[in-house]
Amino acid sequence: MTLARDTLLLARRSLIHALRNPVWLFVGVSTPLLYLALFAPLLKHYIAHGNVLDEFLPGILSLMAFASGSGQGFGTIFELRAGVIERFRVTPASRLAILVAPILASMLMMFVFDALLVAVGAAFGFGVHWLGLLVLAVLLGLLMMMWAAFSIAMALLTKEISAFAAVINGLNLPVLLLAGVLLQISVGPEWMRVLAHFNPLYYVVEASRSLAAGSFGSDHVWQAFAVLVPLCALVLAWATRVFRTAVA
């Protein structure tokens, strides 16, 4: 009960703080819509059958989960500078709750943005399979949790925004390019297709397209869960240990 109560209170704090930043809300809403408006039309020659959004939009949902998670460390850096982490050291709040609460608050906002994106996509022909999207939401939550935990742990280890940004930005580009978010990795050379299998985001992107189409029996779906569940648990355990040391 203490963990649940602490998590709820701290998540509420993080959510209120986010809602007070209208610029962040505007960027969070507008960025995926710009992808739909300015990039999706370029893919018409690569999609032989069906609506281009059926292939493109699920990848953007995965991209949003990845971006929402990897950006969490920047908030941790700001809280380190403001002395918030220092204040947490003298509180009786669960250290796990302190780590997880802001992630859950950001995840809630991410799902709101996802719902808006699906609604806009549906208006332009995206086929909505509700059960598939619900299963996809679980995968997106796991992906976001994993990257957010990694991002926060790296922020606590580097403790400096330029070093942290260098690490995150250095990882973001290869991870995104080897995931097939914007263009399917199948159009790339064989060596890229091999490297993609070492990228957890790749599995989520492939599963997202299957689930969005209502295909639950696809190998991509069980492979994504087989990769994401243990990986998320390992990263979260490591991040919790780092956080407990920082807030000891």
C-alpha positions in Angstrom: 0.0 0.0 0.0 2.9 2.4 0.8 4.5 1.8 -2.6 1.1 2.3 -4.4 0.3 5.5 -2.4 3.7 7.0 -2.9 3.6 6.2 -6.6 0.2 7.8 -7.0 1.2 10.9 -5.2 4.5 11.4 -7.0 2.9 10.6 -10.4 0.3 13.3 -9.7 3.1 15.7 -8.9 4.8 14.9 -12.2 1.6 15.1 -14.2 0.7 18.5 -12.8 4.3 19.8 -13.5 4.0 18.6 -17.1 0.6 20.1 -17.7 1.9 23.5 -16.5 4.3 23.5 -19.6 2.1 24.3 -22.6 5.1 24.4 -24.9 5.9 20.7 -24.1 2.2 19.8 -24.7 2.2 21.6 -28.0 5.4 19.9 -29.2 4.2 16.5 -27.9 1.0 16.8 -30.0 2.4 18.5 -33.1 5.5 16.3 -33.7 3.7 13.0 -34.6 1.1 15.0 -36.6 3.9 16.6 -38.6 5.3 13.1 -39.3 1.9 12.1 -40.7 1.5 15.2 -42.8 5.1 15.7 -44.1 6.6 12.2 -44.3 3.8 9.7 -44.8 3.0 11.1 -48.3 6.5 10.2 -49.4 5.9 6.5 -48.8 3.1 6.1 -51.4 5.6 4.6 -53.9 6.9 2.1 -51.3 3.4 0.8 -50.3 1.9 -1.3 -53.1 -1.4 -2.1 -51.5 -3.7 -0.5 -48.9 -3.4 2.8 -47.1 0.1 4.1 -46.4 -1.0 5.0 -42.8 -1.6 1.3 -42.0 2.2 0.8 -42.3 3.4 4.2 -41.2 1.3 5.1 -38.2 2.1 2.0 -36.1 5.8 2.9 -36.5 5.2 6.4 -35.3 3.5 5.1 -32.2 6.6 3.1 -31.5 8.7 6.1 -32.1 6.7 8.1 -29.6 7.2 5.5 -26.9 10.9 5.5 -27.6 11.2 9.3 -27.6 9.0 9.6 -24.4 11.3 7.2 -22.6 14.7 8.4 -23.7 13.8 12.0 -22.8 13.1 11.2 -19.2 16.6 11.7 -18.1 16.5 15.4 -19.0 13.9 16.0 -16.3 16.1 14.1 -13.9 19.1 16.4 -14.7 16.9 19.4 -14.1 15.8 18.0 -10.7 19.4 17.3 -9.8 20.3 20.9 -10.5 17.2 22.2 -8.6 18.0 20.1 -5.5 14.9 18.0 -5.8 16.9 14.7 -5.7 18.6 15.9 -2.5 15.3 16.6 -0.9 14.1 13.1 -1.7 17.0 11.7 0.3 15.3 12.8 3.6 11.8 11.6 2.7 10.4 8.2 3.7 8.9 7.7 0.2 9.7 4.4 -1.5 12.8 4.8 -3.8 11.1 2.6 -6.4 8.0 4.9 -6.3 10.3 8.0 -6.8 11.8 6.3 -9.9 8.6 4.9 -11.4 6.1 7.7 -10.7 7.3 10.2 -13.3 7.6 7.4 -15.9 4.0 6.5 -15.3 2.9 10.1 -15.6 4.7 10.5 -18.9 3.3 7.2 -20.1 -0.2 8.5 -19.4 0.5 11.6 -21.5 2.0 9.4 -24.2 -1.2 7.3 -24.4 -3.3 10.5 -24.7 -1.1 11.6 -27.6 -1.3 8.1 -29.1 -5.1 8.2 -29.0 -5.2 11.6 -30.7 -2.8 10.3 -33.4 -5.0 7.2 -34.0 -8.1 9.4 -34.2 -6.5 11.7 -36.8 -5.2 8.7 -38.7 -8.6 7.0 -38.8 -10.0 10.1 -40.3 -7.6 9.7 -43.2 -8.2 6.0 -43.7 -6.1 4.2 -41.1 -7.8 0.9 -40.2 -8.5 0.7 -36.5 -8.4 -2.7 -34.8 -9.2 -2.0 -31.2 -8.1 -5.2 -29.6 -4.8 -5.1 -31.6 -4.2 -1.5 -30.4 -4.9 -2.5 -26.8 -2.2 -5.3 -27.0 0.1 -2.8 -28.8 -0.4 -0.4 -25.9 1.1 -3.0 -23.5 4.1 -3.3 -25.8 4.5 0.5 -26.0 4.3 0.8 -22.2 7.0 -1.8 -21.8 9.2 -0.1 -24.3 8.7 3.3 -22.8 9.3 2.0 -19.3 12.6 0.3 -20.3 14.0 3.4 -22.1 12.8 5.8 -19.4 14.5 3.7 -16.7 17.7 3.6 -18.8 17.6 7.3 -19.4 17.0 8.2 -15.8 19.9 5.9 -14.6 22.2 7.4 -17.2 21.3 10.9 -16.1 22.1 10.0 -12.5 25.4 8.5 -13.5 26.5 11.4 -15.8 25.0 14.1 -13.6 25.7 16.7 -16.3 23.4 17.6 -19.2 26.0 17.8 -22.0 27.4 14.3 -21.2 23.9 12.8 -20.8 22.8 14.4 -24.1 25.8 13.0 -25.8 25.0 9.5 -24.6 21.3 9.6 -25.5 21.8 11.3 -28.8 24.6 8.9 -29.7 22.2 6.0 -29.1 19.0 7.5 -30.6 20.1 7.7 -34.2 21.4 4.1 -34.8 18.5 2.7 -32.7 15.9 4.6 -34.9 17.6 3.8 -38.2 17.9 0.1 -37.4 14.3 -0.2 -36.3 12.5 0.5 -39.5 10.3 3.2 -38.0 10.1 5.4 -41.1 11.0 2.9 -43.8 10.7 -0.8 -43.3 14.0 -2.4 -42.6 13.3 -5.1 -45.2 14.2 -2.6 -48.0 17.7 -2.3 -46.6 20.8 -4.5 -47.3 21.2 -7.8 -45.5 23.7 -6.5 -43.0 21.2 -4.0 -41.8 18.5 -6.6 -41.4 20.9 -8.7 -39.3 21.9 -5.8 -37.0 18.2 -4.9 -36.6 17.7 -8.1 -34.6 19.9 -6.7 -31.9 17.7 -3.6 -31.5 14.7 -3.9 -29.1 12.8 -1.1 -30.9 12.9 -3.2 -34.1 10.8 -5.9 -32.5 8.2 -3.4 -31.3 8.0 -1.7 -34.7 7.4 -5.0 -36.5 4.9 -6.2 -33.9 3.1 -2.8 -34.0 2.4 -3.2 -37.7 1.0 -6.7 -37.2 -1.1 -5.8 -34.2 -2.5 -2.6 -35.8 -3.6 -4.9 -38.7 -5.3 -7.2 -36.2 -2.8 -10.0 -36.8 -2.3 -11.6 -33.3 -0.7 -14.8 -34.6 2.3 -13.2 -36.2 5.7 -14.3 -35.0 6.6 -10.6 -34.6 4.1 -10.3 -31.7 5.4 -13.1 -29.5 9.0 -12.2 -30.4 8.4 -8.6 -29.2 7.1 -9.7 -25.9 9.9 -12.3 -25.5 12.4 -9.6 -25.9 10.7 -6.7 -24.1 9.5 -8.3 -20.9 12.9 -9.7 -19.6 14.8 -6.7 -21.0 12.5 -4.2 -19.3 12.8 -6.1 -16.0 16.6 -6.1 -16.2 16.9 -2.5 -17.0 14.3 -1.5 -14.4 16.2 -3.5 -11.7 19.5 -1.8 -12.7 18.0 1.6 -12.8 16.4 1.1 -9.3 19.8 0.1 -7.9 21.4 3.3 -9.4 18.5 5.4 -8.1 18.7 4.0 -4.6 22.4 4.7 -4.5 21.8 8.3 -5.7 19.0 8.9 -3.2 20.6 7.0 -0.3 
